Amino acid sequence: MQAAGPYSTFKVQGRAFAQIAAFHPEITALRRDLHAHPELGFEEVYTAARVQEALKQCGVDEIHAGIGKTGVVALIKGQRNSSGNMIGLRADMDALAMTEHNDFSWKSAHAGLMHGCGHDGHTAMLVGAARYLAETRNFDGTAVLIFQPGEEGFAGAKAMIEDGLFERFPAQSVFGMHNWPAMRPGTVGVNPGPMMAAADRITIEITGKGGHGAHAYQTVDPVLVAAHIITAVQSIVSRNVRPIDNAVISLCAMRAGELGAMSVIPGSATLVGTVRTFNPQVQAMVERRLSEMCSAVAQGFGASATVLYERSYPATINTAPEARFAADVAQSLVGAEHVVRDLEPSMGAEDFSFMLQVKPGAYMRIGQGVEGGVGSCFLHNSRYDFNDEILPLGAALHASLIEQGMPI
């Protein structure tokens, strides 16, 4: 069956998609309502309430709210439960602290807040899957639908886990997906290993000796030290990381002195940046070398430097069997030629990684970008919008993971 809509050029097979496509307008309305009312991590009060309202209308068996502060979990039982199996499906709910520059009718109604990453679409797709699964129940086991808060830097997945998510709902595996403007609608990508990098924050504090810019010889200039550190740390990846491994060190901000004091050398400087890696051994090595190098460079100028290395999100690593299964399910919907089974990993980060640290599972990308058109604006851009044409496919992919993962 071909997807409905003016931009649709992709075809999807199967009963799940056909049935979900019938209520495509309702899912779209929900998605656009969520887009118009964005909320930051752990503040998703309106979003969580809308999700619960929609889930009640869908006829799910149980709704559990307040998990990980504003998280919601719904349970749907299959026609049979002889297997005792449970599979988790996750969607993120939070928005970003950014100003939207779109002009359509569903643009953000909240100044300085925007769904610039498509979490509104992810949530709507999972609600669509809930409606279909509750209506058909064509599986043996229990579907665990996880609506997660705070993905954008708040580690909401970790908060839900620490709040007993998998003790209360012991899923054997868990799956998530994210829209990807760089892939065309009707395509799905996955990798049986790394999908997203670990995201770490580094803060480098440099202490020197301030003074008059005209008498620099009497100072220990931390700005000069910072400049040498910025250059030196780039050698860590090129000279310490194997070419077949991956790592990025980016120093993205610097604070030193006052712009209005052109002749004052400050006494200190601060650098802030990020490190991205996939391999824990590489991550540990980069952390060690940063500390060694910054200290040594500073000492060479008579200054001192300390490095605060904060590990934020771990790498998102799919387990191979679940990644293959997810690819097989996607293939059953869109065909082998539209499934990328060795998708190139991204150096971005994702807190679904916390779930994959405790459960087998897979994180997928679902294409949404029409070249030069709808859905092609990249993530975290003020002109971004989720492509509503892929809502039925995403919902059908969620639902099919349940049906094929727990067959009757």
Secondary structure as UniProt FT lines:
FT   TURN            6..7
FT   HELIX           15..21
FT   TURN            22..23
FT   HELIX           24..36
FT   TURN            41..42
FT   HELIX           45..58
FT   STRAND          62..67
FT   TURN            68..70
FT   STRAND          71..77
FT   STRAND          86..92
FT   TURN            105..106
FT   TURN            111..112
FT   HELIX           119..136
FT   STRAND          142..148
FT   TURN            151..153
FT   HELIX           156..162
FT   TURN            163..164
FT   HELIX           165..168
FT   STRAND          173..180
FT   TURN            181..182
FT   TURN            185..186
FT   STRAND          188..189
FT   STRAND          194..196
FT   STRAND          198..207
FT   STRAND          211..212
FT   HELIX           213..218
FT   HELIX           222..232
FT   HELIX           234..240
FT   TURN            243..244
FT   STRAND          247..255
FT   TURN            259..260
FT   TURN            262..263
FT   STRAND          264..265
FT   STRAND          268..277
FT   HELIX           280..300
FT   TURN            301..302
FT   STRAND          304..313
FT   STRAND          316..317
FT   HELIX           320..334
FT   HELIX           336..338
FT   STRAND          339..340
FT   TURN            341..342
FT   HELIX           352..358
FT   STRAND          361..367
FT   TURN            371..372
FT   TURN            374..375
FT   TURN            379..380
FT   TURN            382..383
FT   HELIX           388..390
FT   HELIX           391..405
//
